[in-house]
């Protein structure tokens, strides 16, 4: 029988049982934290005064430091364990790369059109026996991660403990719990009671953002909202369950920035050569399309006819009930002088093998990947994008509180 040594307690266990055994250490840590909390409460109640209990402010500081140190130690231990035990996701890998096939197909449409694409992206499909109906958010996180690990060296060094591979959903759930424990999106984590491992809860843009921020990546959120929804700010700071129910995760615990300007962390917006032509003040979903165009066109590394490869990462694209990954945008210049836009989207609900076949044969892929403005019928959308570089320690503290820019249409 194959045996392995637990990285936590050095106990020898069967290799097949190692993951289950190690996961118990996460639960044991949680019980210990809760027990310590209950002891603290009992002591406070008995003395009826925090100062009386500790005797002096210096002692208070010492105890608080020990408490924080204990929490950090517990979190660090979980990270070390997870780095070693996380499971690599298996998926259908497209020969030559899915984005390469998409570029080839777009070349056949190059007349009177311009397409801007993200770089390398793997497609991760939802699997009927595993996550169909609830796992789209995790699959989109995996798609974004595939780009970051391939295209950004700084992300490769920090994502998932430097493992250089994409973990499965269960492992990602553990990483999100650690992000919450570190203090990222505390308000949002309360909706899940700070536990997500083994559950089939839907996640959304804020969970995606908190996860990537916990690794020091500059994940940002942009909200697009119809004026028909009224004022969002009236609901901020209240319990989500007391507000109007929305089918799917659309987070309300976000502080909203000035809708007239892009997020300060987004350097590409407004500097594109297309921005003056394509950015218009219109009261429709074209606002969303224009933002996405300016995002991808902000920086490009290569040109092939009318196909531009952008340095920008894909976008996590959320609306009520579902989320997908935007990998590019296309504009066609029509004879009447109008411009027709299409988002280029990878959907976790589609089978990767079917995408590959349609792209290789250049037949039917448009129905799977292209989405025009007329298909954007929701009243609210959220995007998560990831700026280059890694945050400093001081910036990391600021990133723990999630905020967004709001744009109305």
Long-range contacts (C-beta under 8 A, 24 or more apart in sequence): 7-80, 7-81, 7-84, 7-85, 8-77, 8-81, 18-85, 19-85, 19-87, 22-81, 22-85, 23-85, 23-197, 25-77, 25-78, 25-81, 26-78, 26-81, 26-174, 26-177, 26-197, 29-74, 29-77, 29-78, 32-74, 33-71, 33-74, 36-67, 36-70, 71-181, 74-181, 75-178, 75-181, 75-182, 78-174, 78-178, 78-181, 79-161, 79-178, 82-161, 82-171, 82-174, 82-175, 82-178, 83-160, 83-161, 83-162, 83-163, 85-171, 86-160, 86-161, 86-163, 86-167, 86-168, 86-171, 86-174, 86-175, 87-167, 87-168, 87-170, 87-171, 88-163, 88-165, 88-166, 88-167, 88-168, 89-124, 89-142, 89-165, 89-166, 89-167, 89-168, 89-169, 90-168, 91-122, 91-123, 91-124, 91-125, 91-142, 91-352, 92-123, 92-125, 92-351, 92-352, 92-353, 92-356, 93-122, 94-122, 94-123, 94-352, 94-355, 94-356, 95-356, 97-122, 98-122, 98-123, 98-346, 98-352, 98-355, 98-356, 98-359, 99-327, 101-356, 101-359, 101-360, 102-327, 102-328, 102-344, 102-359, 102-365, 102-369, 103-304, 103-307, 103-309, 104-359, 104-362, 105-359, 105-362, 105-365, 106-307, 106-330, 107-304, 107-305, 107-307, 108-362, 109-330, 109-332, 110-305, 110-306, 110-307, 112-332, 112-333, 112-334, 113-306, 113-330, 113-331, 113-332, 113-333, 114-306, 114-308, 114-330, 114-331, 115-306, 115-307, 115-308, 115-328, 115-329, 115-330, 115-331, 115-344, 116-293, 116-296, 116-297, 116-300, 116-308, 116-309, 116-310, 116-328, 116-329, 116-330, 117-296, 117-307, 117-308, 117-309, 117-310, 117-327, 117-328, 117-344, 118-147, 118-296, 118-309, 118-310, 118-312, 118-313, 118-314, 118-327, 118-328, 119-147, 119-150, 119-151, 119-301, 119-309, 119-310, 119-311, 120-146, 120-147, 120-150, 120-151, 121-146, 121-147, 121-314, 121-325, 121-327, 121-346, 122-146, 122-166, 123-346, 123-350, 123-352, 123-355, 124-166, 124-348, 124-352, 125-348, 125-349, 125-350, 125-351, 125-352, 126-348, 126-349, 130-169, 131-169, 131-200, 132-349, 133-200, 134-200, 134-201, 134-202, 135-169, 135-200, 135-348, 136-322, 136-323, 136-324, 136-348, 136-349, 137-202, 137-203, 137-204, 137-207, 137-208, 137-249, 137-318, 137-323, 138-169, 138-172, 138-173, 138-203, 139-348, 140-208, 140-316, 140-317, 140-323, 140-324, 140-325, 140-348, 141-172, 141-208, 141-211, 141-212, 141-316, 142-166, 142-172, 143-314, 143-325, 143-346, 143-348, 144-208, 144-212, 144-313, 144-314, 144-316, 144-325, 144-386, 147-313, 147-314, 148-217, 148-313, 148-386, 151-311, 151-313, 152-313, 152-388, 154-388, 154-389, 154-390, 155-215, 155-217, 158-215, 158-216, 158-217, 158-390, 159-215, 159-217, 160-215, 170-197, 170-198, 172-211, 173-197, 173-198, 173-199, 175-211, 175-214, 176-203, 176-207, 176-210, 176-211, 178-214, 179-210, 179-211, 179-213, 179-214, 180-210, 182-214, 182-400, 183-400, 184-210, 184-211, 184-213, 184-214, 184-399, 184-400, 184-402, 185-209, 185-210, 185-253, 185-400, 185-401, 185-402, 186-400, 187-253, 188-251, 188-253, 188-402, 191-240, 202-248, 202-249, 203-249, 204-248, 204-249, 204-250, 204-251, 204-318, 204-323, 204-382, 205-249, 205-250, 205-251, 205-316, 205-318, 205-323, 205-382, 205-383, 205-384, 206-249, 206-251, 206-253, 206-254, 206-402, 207-249, 208-316, 208-384, 209-384, 209-402, 210-402, 212-384, 212-386, 213-391, 213-396, 213-399, 213-400, 216-390, 216-391, 216-396, 217-386, 217-390, 217-391, 218-265, 218-386, 218-387, 218-388, 218-389, 218-390, 218-391, 218-395, 218-399, 219-384, 219-385, 219-386, 219-387, 219-399, 220-263, 220-265, 220-266, 220-384, 220-385, 220-386, 220-387, 220-404, 220-405, 221-254, 221-382, 221-383, 221-384, 221-402, 221-403, 221-404, 221-405, 222-262, 222-263, 222-291, 222-382, 222-383, 222-385, 222-404, 222-405, 222-406, 222-407, 223-254, 223-256, 223-380, 223-381, 223-382, 223-404, 223-405, 223-406, 223-407, 224-285, 224-287, 224-288, 224-291, 224-380, 224-381, 224-382, 224-383, 224-406, 224-407, 224-408, 224-409, 225-379, 225-380, 225-381, 225-406, 225-407, 225-408, 225-409, 226-379, 226-380, 226-408, 226-409, 227-283, 227-408, 227-409, 228-379, 229-379, 229-380, 232-256, 232-406, 246-320, 246-380, 247-320, 247-321, 248-318, 248-319, 248-320, 248-321, 248-322, 249-318, 250-318, 250-319, 250-320, 250-380, 250-382, 251-382, 251-402, 253-402, 254-402, 254-403, 254-404, 255-401, 255-402, 255-403, 255-404, 256-403, 256-404, 256-405, 256-406, 257-403, 257-404, 257-405, 257-406, 258-405, 259-405, 259-406, 259-407, 259-408, 261-405, 262-405, 263-404, 263-405, 265-387, 266-295, 266-385, 266-387, 267-298, 267-387, 268-294, 268-295, 268-297, 268-298, 268-299, 268-312, 269-294, 269-295, 269-298, 270-294, 271-298, 272-297, 272-298, 273-297, 278-331, 278-339, 282-409, 283-408, 283-409, 284-373, 284-409, 285-373, 285-376, 285-409, 286-341, 286-373, 286-409, 287-407, 287-408, 287-409, 288-376, 288-381, 288-407, 288-409, 289-329, 289-341, 289-343, 289-373, 289-376, 291-383, 291-407, 292-326, 292-329, 292-343, 292-383, 293-329, 293-331, 293-341, 295-385, 296-328, 296-329, 311-388, 312-385, 313-385, 313-386, 314-346, 315-383, 315-384, 315-385, 316-383, 316-384, 316-385, 317-345, 317-381, 317-382, 317-383, 318-381, 318-382, 318-383, 318-384, 319-378, 319-380, 319-381, 319-382, 320-378, 320-380, 322-349, 323-348, 324-348, 326-383, 330-370, 340-372, 341-372, 341-373, 342-370, 342-371, 342-372, 343-370, 343-371, 343-372, 344-369, 344-370, 344-371, 345-369, 345-370, 345-371
